[in-house]
Amino acid sequence: MKHPHTHSSHPALIKRLRRAGGHLNSVIEMLEQGRECLDIAQQLQAVEKAISQAKKVLVQDHIDHCLEHALEDARRSGPSAASLDEFKQITRYL
């Protein structure tokens, strides 16, 4: 059974974040080996970009799917202050 907060994008996000984690471990190894700072900075930039993109996809997916359901509920039973608050909270991460 799927967790209620699991979306179709989550498996791809997990894969992306695991790959970023592997790159981050590589950066740590590069530091331990005394590699050039430019090489390390480039790898850190790649890790940062991968994580940032994963966050963006997660937030957009949340807005697209979770809040879509909240709007449907609002049409049936009136607007929910909790749904609006959740929307405001998640957009802080954009």
N, C-alpha and C positions, 0 to 999 in steps of 0.2 A: 504494500500500500504506500502511495506517495505521501510525503509530508505535505500538509496544506500550504506551505510556503515554498514548495519546490516548483519550479517553472521549467518549461522545455529548454530554456537557455542555460540552465544550471550545469548540465553535463559538459557543455562546451566551455563554460566559465571555469569549472573545476580543472579541466584539461589545460586551459590557458594558464591558470594560476600555478598548477603543478610544474608546468614548463618554466614559468617565471621563477619559481622556487629553485628549480635546478640551475637556472642561470645565476641566481643569487648565490647559490653554493659555489658555483664556478668563480664568481667574483671574490668570494672569501678565499678560495684556493689561490687565486691570482695574487691577492694581497700577501698571503703566507709565503708565496714563492718569490715575492719581490718584483713582480712584473711592473712594466711601465705604467705610470699614472694615467697617461692618455688612454691606454688600452682598458684600464680599469674603469675610468670615467665613461668610456663609450659603452661598456657592458652595463654599468649602473644605469645609464640613460635608457638602454633597452629594457631593463627590468622595470624601471619606473614607468615607462610608456606602456608596457604590457599590463601592469597593475592598474594604471590610470584608465586604460581602455576597458579592462574588465569591470571596473567600478562603474564606468559610464554605461556599459551594456546592462549591468544589474539594475541601475537606477531607472534607465529607460524602460526596461522590461517590467519593473515594478509599476511604473506610472501607466504603461500600456495595459497591463493585465489586472493588477490588483485594484487599481482605482477605477478601472472600467466596471468592475463588479460593484464597487461602492456606488458608482453613479446609477447603476441598475437598481440597487437597493434603495437609493434616494428617490428614484422615480416612483417606487412602490410605496415607501413609507415616509418620505420626506428626507430632507438633507440631514446628514450626520456630522456633528461637530468633530467627532473622532476621525472621520475620513478626511475632512479638510485639514485637521491638525497633522495627520499622517502625511498628507501630500506636502504640506509646508516643511515638515521635518526631512523628508527624503530629498527634496529639491536643494537642501543645503549642501548636499554632497556632489552636486553637478559641478 
